[in-house]
Amino acid sequence: MTDPSTPPIDLQRYVAATAAAIGLSIAPEDMPAVVGVFANLARVAAPLMEFPLPPDAEPSPVFMAGGLRR
């Protein structure tokens, strides 16, 4: 269940800040479509994000070409 004390994410601001952080420019006319994709991703991911994990859960390793990275 969603935590009611958590404010909703401003996706427009999130996309703009994330793009700036990684040096990606998004044309103003493309921003609504990019924000729309993020809104859809958030909607699809919501049930997974609400799934409770046990306190002893550990992250899985990341497998990369050339070896294992933790």
C-alpha positions as CSV (number, residue, x, y, z in Angstrom):
1,M,0.0,0.0,0.0
2,T,1.2,3.5,-0.8
3,D,2.5,5.5,2.2
4,P,0.1,8.5,2.5
5,S,2.9,10.5,4.1
6,T,4.9,10.3,0.9
7,P,4.2,13.2,-1.4
8,P,3.5,12.4,-5.0
9,I,6.4,12.7,-7.4
10,D,6.4,15.8,-9.7
11,L,7.3,13.8,-12.9
12,Q,8.0,16.9,-15.0
13,R,10.5,18.1,-12.4
14,Y,12.0,14.6,-12.0
15,V,12.5,14.1,-15.7
16,A,14.1,17.5,-16.1
17,A,16.4,17.1,-13.1
18,T,17.4,13.6,-14.2
19,A,18.1,14.6,-17.8
20,A,20.2,17.5,-16.5
21,A,22.1,15.2,-14.1
22,I,23.2,12.9,-17.0
23,G,23.8,15.6,-19.5
24,L,20.7,14.8,-21.7
25,S,18.8,17.5,-23.4
26,I,15.1,17.0,-24.0
27,A,13.4,19.4,-26.5
28,P,10.5,21.3,-24.9
29,E,8.1,19.9,-27.4
30,D,9.2,16.3,-26.5
31,M,8.9,16.8,-22.7
32,P,5.2,15.9,-22.5
33,A,5.8,12.6,-24.2
34,V,8.8,11.8,-22.0
35,V,6.8,12.6,-18.9
36,G,3.9,10.5,-20.2
37,V,6.2,7.5,-20.6
38,F,7.5,8.0,-17.0
39,A,3.9,8.3,-15.7
40,N,3.0,5.0,-17.4
41,L,6.2,3.3,-16.0
42,A,5.3,4.5,-12.5
43,R,1.8,3.2,-12.9
44,V,3.0,-0.2,-14.1
45,A,5.7,-0.4,-11.4
46,A,3.4,0.6,-8.5
47,P,2.2,-2.9,-7.5
48,L,5.8,-4.2,-7.5
49,M,7.0,-1.2,-5.4
50,E,4.3,-1.8,-2.8
51,F,5.4,-5.4,-2.3
52,P,6.9,-5.7,1.2
53,L,10.4,-7.1,1.4
54,P,11.7,-9.0,4.5
55,P,14.2,-7.1,6.5
56,D,16.9,-9.7,5.8
57,A,16.5,-9.4,2.0
58,E,19.8,-8.8,0.2
59,P,20.2,-7.2,-3.3
60,S,21.2,-9.6,-6.1
61,P,24.6,-9.2,-7.7
62,V,24.9,-7.4,-11.0
63,F,26.3,-9.5,-13.7
64,M,28.4,-7.6,-16.3
65,A,30.4,-8.7,-19.3
66,G,33.8,-9.7,-17.9
67,G,32.8,-10.6,-14.4
68,L,30.7,-10.1,-11.3
69,R,30.3,-6.7,-9.7
70,R,28.8,-6.0,-6.3
